[in-house]
Each structure stands twice: as C-alpha cells, then as structure tokens.
Amino acid sequence: MRYARSFLRDLKSLESAAYQQICEVVFEKCLQIQGIQDLPELHPIGSDALFYRFTIDNYMVGIEVTGHIVKFVRVLPKPYL
C-alpha cells in the first residue's frame, strides 16, 4: 500500500474523531482484507477500473489500484466527491 501526499495532507486536516476513525480503517483494517472488494461501499470512478472510492462514515476515500498496489489518493467529506 502507498499513500499520496494529497491523502496525508487531507488526513492531517480532519477533526480528531474522523482522523482516528479513518486511520483505523486505512492503516489497520485495510492491511487485513483479502481484496479491495472488501472495502466498505466500494465504487469505481470512471470506466477504466483504475480509480475507486469507498466510504468511511461521512468521508470518501479515493484509491488508485495498479496490479497489486493500492495507493490512497484523497480523503474528502462526502458532499465534495
């Protein structure tokens, strides 16, 4: 797994409760899943199956999937995605 600078910047700007919740999912639970299809409410972005988004509470997390590499790209409040 990799983390884009934009993702880490977004993460730092979150309120404490949201920060903790997203960190738990991204840095702990995501390491334990078998495949990206196990992520909560996973949806492709576009038709090329390279970018996806999933939901954690009131936030959307954007990821890029290239082969076996998952790169976390952004984390934004739901209304902005």
VEXZAPA-649883 format. One record per residue (C-alpha): x, y, z. Coordinates in pm, whole numbers, padded with zeros to 5 digits, always signed. Example, Ala and Ser with C-alpha at 12.3 -4.5 7.8 and 13.67 -1.06 7.14 Angstrom:
BEGIN
+01230-00450+00780;+01367-00106+00714;
% end
This chain:
BEGIN
+00000+00000+00000;+00110+00351-00075;-00011+00691+00036;-00014+01001-00183;+00098+01329-00033;-00252+01466-00102;-00404+01184+00105;-00174+01251+00401;-00246+01626+00380;-00622+01560+00375;-00586+01324+00669;-00400+01582+00878;-00673+01839+00821;-00953+01619+00961;-01110+01667+01302;-00976+01433+01570;-01262+01178+01571;-01267+01146+01191;-00886+01127+01182;-00883+00838+01428;-01162+00652+01251;-01005+00682+00906;-00658+00591+01038;-00802+00277+01197;-00958+00165+00870;-00674+00268+00637;-00370+00175+00845;-00506-00129+01031;-00814-00288+00873;-00703-00244+00511;-00390-00447+00584;-00609-00738+00693;-00850-00756+00399;-00814-01012+00120;-00904-00782-00169;-01026-00431-00243;-01381-00562-00291;-01392-00599+00089;-01374-00222+00137;-01700-00058+00257;-01921+00071-00026;-01652+00039-00294;-01741+00204-00627;-01532+00250-00942;-01465+00605-01059;-01494+00605-01436;-01487+00304-01662;-01118+00211-01664;-01118+00030-01323;-00809+00218-01207;-00964+00457-00956;-01216+00369-00686;-01382+00533-00390;-01520+00395-00068;-01699+00542+00230;-01595+00572+00592;-01868+00744+00792;-01911+01091+00631;-01594+01073+00422;-01499+00934+00084;-01158+00779+00035;-01016+00772-00317;-00775+00497-00417;-00576+00403-00727;-00531+00033-00798;-00246-00078-01022;-00193-00451-01017;-00139-00546-00654;-00053-00190-00548;-00321+00018-00377;-00245+00388-00346;-00459+00605-00120;-00506+00931-00308;-00760+01152-00124;-00995+01163+00173;-01275+01420+00145;-01609+01493+00307;-01891+01323+00113;-02050+01633-00045;-01726+01720-00226;-01682+01398-00422;
% end
